[in-house]
Amino acid sequence: METQFSSSVLAKFKSDSGEDTGNPLDLPLNVTKDQLQLICNALLQEEDKPFVFFVNDVEITTTLKDALDINSLNSEQCVEIIYQQQAVFRVRPVTRCTSSIPGHAEAVISTSFSPSGKELASGSGDTTVRFWDLSTQTPLHVCKGHSNWVLCISWAPDGSKLASACKNGRIILWNPVTGNQIGKNMVGHKQWITALSWEPYHRNAECRKLASSSKDGDVRIWDTLTGLTLLSLTGHGKAVTCVKWGGRGLIYTSSQDRTIKVWRADDGVLCRTLEGHAHWVNTLALSTDYVLRTGPFHPVTDSRAVVMDMHTLKQRALERYETVCPQGNERLVSGSDDFTLFLWLPEKEKRPLARMTGHQQLVNDVKFSPDTRIIASASFDKSVKLWEASSGKFITTLRGHVQAVYMVAWSADSRLLLTSSADSTLKVWSMKTKKLEIDLPGHADEVYAVDWSPDGSCVASGGKDKVLKL
């Protein structure tokens, strides 16, 4: 009996949503992943669909035996093999997608890793915010509170809470550990909210203040503890498209009124208006975005668990900020429907440092590399362009997408750039060669949201197909 058992095992297939497939089968322990694929397709009466298989949460990468803990098996036991479909259409197996997590009932509009990179959240057209468990790559919490599409989400720089904003103009705070709502809804905007930005950690380690921009033309600064508006920044003539809370006490806003405004965060005074764009300004990026996002967390040195008090953390966040921004010259780049980008020194100059031209259609997203050396811009003209961040000088065009490019995301070491597109693919580009490194098909439709974990360990993407991919 022993020898008989040691070479085969009773197993049954189960879908990742919990349905049993077929009857239990006697499978040899040395059955390979490819053979499981054939069996699973036969049971489902499908043509050659790609699957990943798990047994007790361990992925079967070679044979069933390698994934099983043989010692804990008994001969009566039936082993459950969980299968997960990888993609609806046939994909050459070069994808490095480790998991596709269904859950959202509508398009995934935003996805964001926490400042430490250890947690992940997403917001969707199904009115929910979801937190995901990165260690098991499964859903963790579903947060219900909004009654309309969740348009943007933003982590507090200490990672203790997540803000989400919806089409009804409401902002809600969530606890990532419990998935529960924190405090009351923040209500005041008359139309939908376009962007959220927290006060940087090195300016206030309590992470209480949050700025929101809205289609109603206003920018509000909230006290997230009381849920009340502290300041309302009014002055834009049309919808405000983006808000960025800079590291030196200034708030930057872009609008469909073609201007960018610079405000003092403490009292809401308008410092200057930056003009030059001939059409809507869609997007803003700060050279300090990466350090402001990660605050006191350093992806490399924080692998050691060191407990520090708030004062020390605040000091670290300030040191990190000053390293990338030595003379306090925070740079700002703006992207517009007029096909151009402008580079600004918004604290000092009303005139742009550079006007960056070359895109043939509207500029949708723009980001500084974490080392602040390169700017990447994504456009509806299907291309991504790279620019020198100090001068705005054009470097090169990355071509490969066959439809509009929606978003760009940098790896923490600034060596790779990730792009997402309406053509349902993600692409990874090498900054060394300025060429395509990896093509990541797998989504069944347009990819709206993409984020690269600040510690560089993993990428999350979501889109019209309602699936979150890691």
LINQUI-V619479 format. One record per residue. N is the residue number from 0. RES is the residue in one small letter. SS is DSSP state (~ for helix, > for strand, _ for the rest). Layout:
<<N | RES | SS> <N | RES | SS>>
This chain:
<<0 | m | _> <1 | e | ~> <2 | t | ~> <3 | q | ~> <4 | f | ~> <5 | s | ~> <6 | s | ~> <7 | s | >> <8 | v | >> <9 | l | >> <10 | a | >> <11 | k | >> <12 | f | >> <13 | k | >> <14 | s | >> <15 | d | _> <16 | s | _> <17 | g | _> <18 | e | _> <19 | d | >> <20 | t | >> <21 | g | >> <22 | n | >> <23 | p | >> <24 | l | >> <25 | d | >> <26 | l | >> <27 | p | >> <28 | l | _> <29 | n | _> <30 | v | _> <31 | t | >> <32 | k | ~> <33 | d | ~> <34 | q | ~> <35 | l | ~> <36 | q | ~> <37 | l | ~> <38 | i | ~> <39 | c | ~> <40 | n | ~> <41 | a | ~> <42 | l | ~> <43 | l | ~> <44 | q | _> <45 | e | _> <46 | e | _> <47 | d | _> <48 | k | _> <49 | p | _> <50 | f | >> <51 | v | >> <52 | f | >> <53 | f | >> <54 | v | >> <55 | n | _> <56 | d | _> <57 | v | >> <58 | e | >> <59 | i | _> <60 | t | _> <61 | t | _> <62 | t | >> <63 | l | ~> <64 | k | ~> <65 | d | ~> <66 | a | ~> <67 | l | _> <68 | d | _> <69 | i | ~> <70 | n | ~> <71 | s | ~> <72 | l | _> <73 | n | _> <74 | s | _> <75 | e | _> <76 | q | _> <77 | c | >> <78 | v | >> <79 | e | >> <80 | i | >> <81 | i | >> <82 | y | >> <83 | q | >> <84 | q | >> <85 | q | _> <86 | a | _> <87 | v | _> <88 | f | _> <89 | r | _> <90 | v | _> <91 | r | _> <92 | p | _> <93 | v | _> <94 | t | _> <95 | r | _> <96 | c | _> <97 | t | _> <98 | s | _> <99 | s | >> <100 | i | >> <101 | p | _> <102 | g | _> <103 | h | _> <104 | a | _> <105 | e | _> <106 | a | _> <107 | v | >> <108 | i | >> <109 | s | >> <110 | t | >> <111 | s | >> <112 | f | >> <113 | s | _> <114 | p | _> <115 | s | _> <116 | g | _> <117 | k | _> <118 | e | _> <119 | l | >> <120 | a | >> <121 | s | >> <122 | g | >> <123 | s | >> <124 | g | _> <125 | d | _> <126 | t | _> <127 | t | >> <128 | v | >> <129 | r | >> <130 | f | >> <131 | w | >> <132 | d | >> <133 | l | _> <134 | s | _> <135 | t | _> <136 | q | _> <137 | t | >> <138 | p | >> <139 | l | >> <140 | h | >> <141 | v | >> <142 | c | >> <143 | k | >> <144 | g | _> <145 | h | _> <146 | s | _> <147 | n | _> <148 | w | _> <149 | v | >> <150 | l | >> <151 | c | >> <152 | i | >> <153 | s | >> <154 | w | >> <155 | a | _> <156 | p | _> <157 | d | _> <158 | g | _> <159 | s | _> <160 | k | _> <161 | l | >> <162 | a | >> <163 | s | >> <164 | a | >> <165 | c | >> <166 | k | _> <167 | n | _> <168 | g | _> <169 | r | >> <170 | i | >> <171 | i | >> <172 | l | >> <173 | w | >> <174 | n | _> <175 | p | _> <176 | v | _> <177 | t | _> <178 | g | _> <179 | n | _> <180 | q | >> <181 | i | >> <182 | g | >> <183 | k | >> <184 | n | >> <185 | m | >> <186 | v | >> <187 | g | _> <188 | h | _> <189 | k | _> <190 | q | _> <191 | w | _> <192 | i | >> <193 | t | >> <194 | a | >> <195 | l | >> <196 | s | >> <197 | w | >> <198 | e | _> <199 | p | _> <200 | y | _> <201 | h | _> <202 | r | _> <203 | n | _> <204 | a | _> <205 | e | _> <206 | c | _> <207 | r | _> <208 | k | >> <209 | l | >> <210 | a | >> <211 | s | >> <212 | s | >> <213 | s | >> <214 | k | _> <215 | d | _> <216 | g | _> <217 | d | _> <218 | v | >> <219 | r | >> <220 | i | >> <221 | w | >> <222 | d | >> <223 | t | _> <224 | l | _> <225 | t | _> <226 | g | _> <227 | l | >> <228 | t | >> <229 | l | >> <230 | l | >> <231 | s | >> <232 | l | >> <233 | t | _> <234 | g | _> <235 | h | _> <236 | g | _> <237 | k | _> <238 | a | _> <239 | v | >> <240 | t | >> <241 | c | >> <242 | v | >> <243 | k | >> <244 | w | >> <245 | g | _> <246 | g | _> <247 | r | _> <248 | g | _> <249 | l | >> <250 | i | >> <251 | y | >> <252 | t | >> <253 | s | >> <254 | s | >> <255 | q | _> <256 | d | _> <257 | r | _> <258 | t | _> <259 | i | >> <260 | k | >> <261 | v | >> <262 | w | >> <263 | r | >> <264 | a | _> <265 | d | _> <266 | d | _> <267 | g | _> <268 | v | _> <269 | l | >> <270 | c | >> <271 | r | >> <272 | t | >> <273 | l | >> <274 | e | _> <275 | g | _> <276 | h | _> <277 | a | _> <278 | h | _> <279 | w | _> <280 | v | >> <281 | n | >> <282 | t | >> <283 | l | >> <284 | a | >> <285 | l | >> <286 | s | _> <287 | t | _> <288 | d | ~> <289 | y | ~> <290 | v | ~> <291 | l | ~> <292 | r | ~> <293 | t | ~> <294 | g | _> <295 | p | _> <296 | f | _> <297 | h | _> <298 | p | _> <299 | v | _> <300 | t | ~> <301 | d | ~> <302 | s | ~> <303 | r | _> <304 | a | _> <305 | v | _> <306 | v | _> <307 | m | _> <308 | d | _> <309 | m | ~> <310 | h | ~> <311 | t | ~> <312 | l | ~> <313 | k | ~> <314 | q | ~> <315 | r | ~> <316 | a | ~> <317 | l | ~> <318 | e | ~> <319 | r | ~> <320 | y | ~> <321 | e | ~> <322 | t | ~> <323 | v | ~> <324 | c | _> <325 | p | _> <326 | q | _> <327 | g | _> <328 | n | _> <329 | e | _> <330 | r | _> <331 | l | >> <332 | v | >> <333 | s | >> <334 | g | >> <335 | s | >> <336 | d | _> <337 | d | _> <338 | f | _> <339 | t | _> <340 | l | >> <341 | f | >> <342 | l | >> <343 | w | >> <344 | l | _> <345 | p | _> <346 | e | _> <347 | k | _> <348 | e | _> <349 | k | _> <350 | r | _> <351 | p | _> <352 | l | _> <353 | a | >> <354 | r | >> <355 | m | >> <356 | t | _> <357 | g | _> <358 | h | _> <359 | q | _> <360 | q | _> <361 | l | _> <362 | v | >> <363 | n | >> <364 | d | >> <365 | v | >> <366 | k | >> <367 | f | >> <368 | s | _> <369 | p | _> <370 | d | _> <371 | t | _> <372 | r | _> <373 | i | >> <374 | i | >> <375 | a | >> <376 | s | >> <377 | a | >> <378 | s | >> <379 | f | _> <380 | d | _> <381 | k | _> <382 | s | >> <383 | v | >> <384 | k | >> <385 | l | >> <386 | w | >> <387 | e | >> <388 | a | _> <389 | s | _> <390 | s | _> <391 | g | _> <392 | k | _> <393 | f | >> <394 | i | >> <395 | t | >> <396 | t | >> <397 | l | >> <398 | r | >> <399 | g | _> <400 | h | _> <401 | v | _> <402 | q | _> <403 | a | _> <404 | v | >> <405 | y | >> <406 | m | >> <407 | v | >> <408 | a | >> <409 | w | >> <410 | s | _> <411 | a | _> <412 | d | _> <413 | s | _> <414 | r | _> <415 | l | >> <416 | l | >> <417 | l | >> <418 | t | >> <419 | s | >> <420 | s | >> <421 | a | _> <422 | d | _> <423 | s | _> <424 | t | _> <425 | l | >> <426 | k | >> <427 | v | >> <428 | w | >> <429 | s | >> <430 | m | _> <431 | k | _> <432 | t | _> <433 | k | _> <434 | k | >> <435 | l | >> <436 | e | >> <437 | i | >> <438 | d | >> <439 | l | >> <440 | p | _> <441 | g | _> <442 | h | _> <443 | a | _> <444 | d | _> <445 | e | _> <446 | v | >> <447 | y | >> <448 | a | >> <449 | v | >> <450 | d | >> <451 | w | >> <452 | s | _> <453 | p | _> <454 | d | _> <455 | g | _> <456 | s | _> <457 | c | _> <458 | v | >> <459 | a | >> <460 | s | >> <461 | g | >> <462 | g | >> <463 | k | _> <464 | d | _> <465 | k | _> <466 | v | _> <467 | l | >> <468 | k | >> <469 | l | _>>
